[in-house]
């Protein structure tokens, strides 16, 4: 059996089928990375999974989950200022949290070098938007490399690390969801452990590191000069590639779009030439100008925004180049992932004589039912919503936050009518209480988000005396992104003495009205919720229960574990359907005749459903 941690530390050259996120970690090892920080968020959590597969005592670099993306960026920055190659990684919208620190990095002399790994999410597979973080690269004057597959993730990280060390500046490695999760056989180089000394080289003389007005302009001029150096670096190393046989038509692209275009070109008798950019920012002017000069028409294919298109058109205009540059044609070109089918359709609209229309998809043999997202069987959030809903007066405004509990907005719970970003629920709830004497306001917040971005809103509610109730959904982990630890769970869940209890923190902030119970105690939770709503001040209900997916997995690893289930006593069942329609555990199946059964493949036997049945027909 192959063990990931051992594979990642293999010293001799080898090849292995890995996903992009795993290939990245091997590149970190080979590049001599010394400090890595992160906050979890899809599509990047598997990077941390790969890192944590290496035993801490064997790990060649320091790794931590920081409390949020801004803090992670600042930790990596501090390490780079000390002369250590550092890396920070997080998902697309995580850069919004980190932006206050991130936009300054290219103005600083980072003597160790720093790689910022972004997991962008075209298609919004697991994000609240499709934001294109190439804009941040341009705004912050930061070079950006964009790989298309796991092999390039591995190669480009090492290039990014080398460039960051050369420039003493940050370099962005922009991954997208399918690059992170794609699998490919990658050829890895050999590696020998380096004897690193704890020899911090921070020196204020390497600065200035204080952004006084007089220092800003020289720093900005250096950042602009570094962009030109980065452009030459990538050009000289031959990372941009041109394929084709001199067709007068050409395509310019970068990243994962290259794979979709390769699919679209397969089997065509005549193919346009393709220029694949390794570094879309700063735009490689010479390479693109040469390509434009040798082609009559050039199609720019890029997911999301038209950042390359605008720069290429400006370049063509400024240099008087005759090539016709074709960009996005309609709104749909700005939306979603550029899958192979979508790229074929775009190229057919652009050059119908070269790209035939796709054949219409065959009708499915049977209609495929929709499959809405579900909270797991036994989830404490389901029990919480079922109990809390009973306590809410008619017209209560409920405010959601980011986490598994976001799913509470769906039927049958309908809890959480507005959602913005991590940690926003308390602040939005506070705003909803203003000039509002008739409707209660209840905000929901997960424990990981509490430490990430929830505290400022809570401090604000206390200080400004906002009258709302916050339900803190505490399950002891960052469940939605793969059960990473956080400040309330202790490091790796194995050191509970490191944990910072949420109640202790709330009391320290001055919250005077705190109620708490286990969510499986539904009657008690309903009663406490009513008490909290009766308080004419800011109040907090801590609705606690461990994540049952994580709990059950851990239990199954123990010897002697026996699966447990519940079943329906059909003689007692009155077909009130509370279990299906109100509690809505996915383990229950409603038959056409109105009878209810339990799917043993889904049921974990936790029993949280038993107290919901008015006829006591759910039994172990």
C-alpha angles and dihedrals in degrees: 000000000000118000116207095218092053092045092053091055097045107137101204124067113273143159126233139167105247140155119251093256091055093046088055092059092052087052090052089054095048093044093057096245110181107184129033126179132177150159112219121252135140132292091029108049093098088066087066091042089057092046092050091050085072111081108249093238090055097041109115093211140039115257132187141168102229123206092257141347095269091054091046090053092050092049090053090045092054090051091050090050087055091056099261123128104243138186134198123189135185142137128285100271089042087077088065088061092045096042098099089062098029098059090060097052099087089056092060132080102238100188093190097046126236134225119203110202113200125192103205118191117213106184092031090251091167106358138084092239144011098242116174107225093195083090089064090054091056093042093052099036091239122151113239128204119195121197124198102206142009094275090056092045087059095044097041094050089058089048091048091050092049092047092047090052092047095049095033086226139106121276123196121225104197114202125178128211098266093043089054093048102033116110125219140155105261126193108222126198124233122271137203122195113252123225099235118190124212091241111141111202100192111147125169087216088073088066154024087219096173110088099222115161094254091055098048099075097051089047092051092049089052091050091053091048089051090055090058090048091050091050091053092044095058092041093052092049092055096236094142111078136200121200128182142068103267102286111171088234121072143178127217117200146138139208126004093351087077090069093051090050091050088056092048093051095050113117096005115138091214122033133188118237115256128217109196114196118211092190114034090178123077085031110235098239099185095048093048094044091053090050093049092049092057097046134064097206128023125188116205110212116190134149119243114349132029097242096132093039095057094046093047092049090049090049092050092049095046093050096041094239116172099214115117107235112209118197137165114339106189142008094270089064087067095051133078136347121323095239120178092262093049092048091050090053092049093049091047090055090047100045109010091170091060102034116046118213116268118257113256113263115256116254112256115256089234133010112270111226119227115258110208120200113269137201109240122265108275094017110163090218090065090054090047094052092046091053098039094050089063091058099049118101118229111281097025111159112226122198122201132208136195118290143069087303089066085083087072089087090075128084132316097020101042091189114151116038098182132035131181119157142316113315096003099112098086094047093046089046090053090054091049091057094059115106086359115123097153111049128059118228122215122184126195125211134174121227095243090050089046089066094035102055108331100091099074091055091049092049088050092050091051096044096045094039097236113183108226139111121243119202108205107204102207117188099151099244146057089260104170095061099041112294101290118171124252138186092281096050101047126241110313087344087272099095107053091169086071091059121108106216114229094221092052090051093048091050090048090054090053103256103160101184111059125156124180141178143143111278091230087067090077100169091050092048091051090051094047091049091055090050091050092050090052091058112101093217142048110310135178129210113196105208103192133188130132118254100267094208090060093038093051093046090053092047092051090058090062121091116255094026113155123193114243129203141175125226138194120254097218091198090061098037112107093184094241085145095213088138092056104032104032106023093029103190107176090228090077120086122199113209126209091254091057097255120134126219135177123242104224091200089065104030115095095186095237091141097221088131096055096081091051095065112094092203096044090236095141107091136167 
